Amino acid sequence: MKRFTPPEQWQPSSLQSGAFLHLNTLFKIDEQISWPTPQWFAPYLNAINENNLPIRFIDDAKIDFGDRYYEQVIFETGEVPTRTENWHDLFGGFIWCLFPKTKALINQRHVQDIAEYGLQQRTKHRNALTLFDECGVVLAISENKWKQWLCDHQWKTAFVEHKNEWGKTIQPFMFGHANYEMLTKPYIGLTGKALFVFVPDEIFCKDLAAQYQYLDQALYEMIKIDNCLADNKQLSPLPLLGVPGWHDENTDEAFYNNTDYFRPKRRTRA
């Protein structure tokens, strides 16, 4: 039996931080006066799943799950179960619009894994797919130094000393819809999982929609061909409130002195 989740009040004020800039730019979500319905996404959606069915958002209450898992319903029908007046599913809808090929591939990978190993045994691959789907942040970079700094937890180097380079040689793109949900009520400790995607410099000069289109194809190939989500080893912790422009308090360098949040890299003994 499904647990009833009471509707939340629509609060566009929750979407004012820089973390939601892309959604506000592309979808004008901060101008909505009430909760978008599942059908609201239709003009923005151009996704076909790996079973060659068009993706549609359907009220969760109208879907007969039977004994099928969420991902199986999407693969078999093209219908994405969408709870109304629910932040988590609302943001999930945006990610389908922005990364249609990657989302369809992740859906297929879940279904294939379930067919081989069943629902009870979660493999490293399926865990990585879920982690990226919920908490992933795509960091488009044109210089390797960003991966070195961030993977080594050199937070002040990346976030403070080179703050002015964000948007020029590095740009964050949210993939995890759970990240978005939690950022409506940000708290110290909020951490995503970064996946680095190398891009040519000219990508940062393209319009935002073209950047997403490029990254969607790049991610699709990284997952399908390079198998980058075979496990979670390529996912690196990213303190979301430290990303320049994503949280008002990080304009003060002292914000980064909290080493409980901006943790140094744990060194392993040789």
Solvent accessible surface area in square Angstrom, and as a share of the most:
residue,aa,sasa,rsa
1,M,244,1.09
2,K,118,0.50
3,R,221,0.81
4,F,159,0.66
5,T,71,0.41
6,P,85,0.54
7,P,87,0.55
8,E,63,0.28
9,Q,140,0.62
10,W,28,0.10
11,Q,77,0.34
12,P,40,0.25
13,S,84,0.54
14,S,25,0.16
15,L,0,0.00
16,Q,114,0.51
17,S,38,0.24
18,G,30,0.29
19,A,5,0.04
20,F,0,0.00
21,L,110,0.55
22,H,23,0.10
23,L,0,0.00
24,N,22,0.11
25,T,66,0.38
26,L,49,0.25
27,F,9,0.04
28,K,108,0.46
29,I,0,0.00
30,D,44,0.23
31,E,121,0.54
32,Q,43,0.19
33,I,164,0.83
34,S,62,0.40
35,W,29,0.10
36,P,10,0.06
37,T,73,0.43
38,P,7,0.05
39,Q,114,0.50
40,W,54,0.19
41,F,2,0.01
42,A,69,0.54
43,P,114,0.72
44,Y,89,0.34
45,L,31,0.15
46,N,131,0.67
47,A,5,0.04
48,I,91,0.46
49,N,5,0.02
50,E,59,0.27
51,N,63,0.32
52,N,124,0.64
53,L,57,0.28
54,P,74,0.47
55,I,8,0.04
56,R,114,0.41
57,F,11,0.04
58,I,34,0.17
59,D,33,0.17
60,D,25,0.13
61,A,90,0.70
62,K,158,0.67
63,I,18,0.09
64,D,115,0.59
65,F,38,0.16
66,G,65,0.63
67,D,136,0.71
68,R,74,0.27
69,Y,73,0.28
70,Y,88,0.33
71,E,16,0.07
72,Q,37,0.16
73,V,0,0.00
74,I,2,0.01
75,F,40,0.17
76,E,87,0.39
77,T,43,0.25
78,G,0,0.00
79,E,39,0.17
80,V,7,0.04
81,P,4,0.03
82,T,7,0.04
83,R,98,0.36
84,T,70,0.41
85,E,64,0.29
86,N,14,0.07
87,W,13,0.05
88,H,36,0.16
89,D,22,0.11
90,L,7,0.04
91,F,0,0.00
92,G,10,0.10
93,G,1,0.01
94,F,0,0.00
95,I,0,0.00
96,W,7,0.03
97,C,18,0.11
98,L,16,0.08
99,F,0,0.00
100,P,27,0.17
101,K,84,0.36
102,T,0,0.00
103,K,15,0.07
104,A,1,0.01
105,L,0,0.00
106,I,2,0.01
107,N,3,0.02
108,Q,33,0.14
109,R,38,0.14
110,H,4,0.02
111,V,24,0.14
112,Q,94,0.42
113,D,9,0.05
114,I,11,0.06
115,A,89,0.69
116,E,125,0.56
117,Y,98,0.37
118,G,29,0.28
119,L,72,0.36
120,Q,175,0.78
121,Q,108,0.48
122,R,95,0.35
123,T,22,0.13
124,K,152,0.64
125,H,35,0.16
126,R,4,0.01
127,N,70,0.36
128,A,0,0.00
129,L,0,0.00
130,T,46,0.27
131,L,49,0.24
132,F,0,0.00
133,D,13,0.07
134,E,47,0.21
135,C,26,0.16
136,G,0,0.00
137,V,0,0.00
138,V,0,0.00
139,L,0,0.00
140,A,0,0.00
141,I,0,0.00
142,S,28,0.18
143,E,68,0.31
144,N,71,0.36
145,K,52,0.22
146,W,0,0.00
147,K,78,0.33
148,Q,108,0.48
149,W,39,0.14
150,L,2,0.01
151,C,39,0.23
152,D,42,0.22
153,H,31,0.14
154,Q,72,0.32
155,W,14,0.05
156,K,74,0.31
157,T,26,0.15
158,A,0,0.00
159,F,1,0.01
160,V,38,0.22
161,E,123,0.55
162,H,51,0.23
163,K,80,0.34
164,N,126,0.65
165,E,44,0.20
166,W,32,0.11
167,G,32,0.31
168,K,133,0.56
169,T,21,0.12
170,I,0,0.00
171,Q,40,0.18
172,P,11,0.07
173,F,1,0.00
174,M,3,0.01
175,F,0,0.00
176,G,0,0.00
177,H,16,0.07
178,A,13,0.10
179,N,0,0.00
180,Y,3,0.01
181,E,55,0.25
182,M,61,0.27
183,L,5,0.02
184,T,15,0.09
185,K,152,0.64
186,P,62,0.39
187,Y,106,0.40
188,I,84,0.43
189,G,39,0.37
190,L,2,0.01
191,T,52,0.30
192,G,0,0.00
193,K,54,0.23
194,A,1,0.01
195,L,2,0.01
196,F,13,0.06
197,V,3,0.02
198,F,108,0.45
199,V,9,0.05
200,P,54,0.34
201,D,88,0.45
202,E,103,0.46
203,I,3,0.02
204,F,28,0.11
205,C,119,0.71
206,K,93,0.40
207,D,96,0.50
208,L,32,0.16
209,A,59,0.46
210,A,31,0.24
211,Q,11,0.05
212,Y,6,0.02
213,Q,135,0.60
214,Y,81,0.31
215,L,0,0.00
216,D,6,0.03
217,Q,69,0.31
218,A,19,0.15
219,L,0,0.00
220,Y,33,0.13
221,E,73,0.33
222,M,35,0.16
223,I,0,0.00
224,K,94,0.40
225,I,131,0.66
226,D,97,0.50
227,N,70,0.36
228,C,4,0.03
229,L,0,0.00
230,A,41,0.32
231,D,37,0.19
232,N,80,0.41
233,K,167,0.71
234,Q,95,0.42
235,L,14,0.07
236,S,11,0.07
237,P,50,0.31
238,L,0,0.00
239,P,4,0.02
240,L,0,0.00
241,L,2,0.01
242,G,0,0.00
243,V,0,0.00
244,P,22,0.14
245,G,52,0.50
246,W,21,0.08
247,H,31,0.14
248,D,123,0.64
249,E,105,0.47
250,N,6,0.03
251,T,104,0.61
252,D,85,0.44
253,E,95,0.42
254,A,57,0.45
255,F,27,0.11
256,Y,10,0.04
257,N,88,0.45
258,N,59,0.30
259,T,85,0.50
260,D,115,0.59
261,Y,15,0.06
262,F,7,0.03
263,R,152,0.56
264,P,94,0.59
265,K,82,0.35
266,R,207,0.76
267,R,169,0.62
268,T,125,0.72
269,R,237,0.86
270,A,154,1.20
